[in-house]
Amino acid sequence: MARPVWSGVLTFGLVTVPVALYTATDSHSVRFHQLQRGTGDRVRNKRVNERTGEEVPYQDIVKGYEVTEGEYVVVEPEELEQISPGRSRTIDISGFVDLDQVDPIFFDKTYYLGPKGKEYAKVFQLLTEALTRSNRAGIALFSMRGKEYLTAVRAEDGLLELHTMHWADELRDPRKEIGDLPDGRAGYSRQELATAEQLVDMLTVDWDPSDYRDTYEEQVEKLIEDKLAGRETAVSEGPPAEATNVVDLMAVLERSLEGAKSGGKAPAAEAGQESDGRRSGTSRATPKKTGGKKTTGTDTSRKTATAKKRAGAKDDLSRLTKAELYEKAARHDIARRSTMTRDELQEAVAKAERGHLRAAS
């Protein structure tokens, strides 16, 4: 079990429950040391006097706030400790807000909150369920490690999460930060908007965070393994992405729709393929002549072919996108298809196609 980074009490109204705070995320970045090229010697940072070049002991270091260039207000560590919020023992919820009103940009770091003892499970679950049903978060000021935080306590999957938040004056104004931010409608047509919305709908997927991973970290680890094993390394860079031509925007959107319908691939004409899936320029295999003799398939061979079709159909469905499965479900007139997940669509389509194969045989 993980050790809590903080423990104290959570209060709302006159209700108090002892809780513990746990880290919710980990960083898996590959860590490097700095070495001198050619020698392999470690390079270390030292606190050095800018004027004399001599190393300064840690106890002789104070903080300075620069007023003008070269002029500082010196602040001693003891002076900061006197006004520091210290380590708070209470997360005092001052009010509850609708989560839909909180812009995600305010959320910073996430922690788990847990009851500090089984005897507090009832009160803990009571608050969790109340927050879940109301879709609200408790707002509280909270001090930890000498810093004061604005926090939001919300329920998620039967647990309580504490999110540290940015203060309002920490957010930058996008109108001041982004020079080419469009102002108002940028001249697109209704047809372009409708096509873009259709593309978004076609590419809509169920959120599954396990579908995404840090490929850069994997490449760094592979690079280290290859160099350790003495293998040569080569990095292939793809062509740089080009901005979409505004004049051809509608054509690009339509090609994107075609790609989404075909499982995210480029249309056949662009991929150098014919409509039947063969590469252009290749010839279709022709069956050998049987010298005028007529061949007939046995019942056994037909059953074997049918079984192969069934097995192949399941494999083929697993490769389809949700949009493609939905189109198949529409052709089979499967009820309640609009409410199904991708896995449910695959199962329903497979069942419908098995019925079709049985009817055909």
C-alpha positions, 0 to 999 in steps of 0.5 A: 500500500502507498504511503499518504503524502498528507493526513488530516480532516475533511470538513463540510458543514458540521461534518468531519471525516479524517482522511489521507491524501495519496498521489494519483499519478506517476511520471515515467520519463527516462532520467539522464545524468549529464556527462562530459563528452569524451570522458564519461565523467559526471557533470554536477551543478554547484552554487557559485558566487557570480563575482568571485567564482567560489562555491557558496555553502547552502547556509549562506544563501538567502533569497533576493527579489530584484527591484531594479537591475542589480538591486535586490530586497533581501529576504531571510529564510526565517522571515518566509517561515513566519508568514508561511501557511505551514502544514494545514490539518484541515481541508475545509470545504467552503462551498460546492460548485457545479462541475460543468461551470469549472473550466478544465484549464483550472485543474492542475494536479490530482490526488486521491482522498481516502478515509483514515480508518474503516470506522469512517467509511460511512461518512466518506461514502455519504459525501462521495455519493452526494457529490456523484448525484449532484455533479458538484465539487467541494471548493476548499483552501488547503496548505501543504509543504509551505504552499497554499492551494485552491482545491476541488474535491469531487467524486469519481468512480466511487472515490474522492479526488482532490484537484489542486487548481490554478488561481484565476490570475495565473491563467493567461488571456488567449487573446493576448497570447495568440496573435493570429486567433480568428475573430468571429466566423472565418468565412467557411460555408454551411456545407463545409461546417456540415461536412466537418461535423459529419467527419467528427461524428464518423471519427467519434470513439469511446474514450479508453486511455489504454489505447494511447501510450508514450511512444517517445519514451518507448523510442528512447528506451529502445535507443538505449537498449540498441546502444547497449547491445552495440546495434546501429540506430537509424531514425526515419523522419516522415515528410513534414505536415503541410497546411490544408489549402483553404481553396480545396478545404471542401475536397479535403473534408470529403476525402477525409470522410472517405478515409474514415469510412474505409477504416482511416485509410486513404481513398483507393485512387490516392493509395494507387489501388483499384476499387476491388482492392488490387494495386493498379497494374497488377493482373488478377489470377485466372483459374486453370482450365479443366479440359472441359471437365465439370468439377463439383464441390462436395457438401463437406467442402461447402461446409468447410468454406462456410466455417472459414467464412465465419471465422474470417468474418469475426477477424474482419469485424475486429479490424473495423472502426466503430463507424464502419460497424455502425454502417453494417448494423444499419444494413442489417437493421439492428435495433438500438444500434445508436446506443451501442458501444463499439464492442456491442456493435461488433457482437450484434453485427457478427450475430446478424451475419452468422444468421445470414450465412446459415440462411444462405447455406 
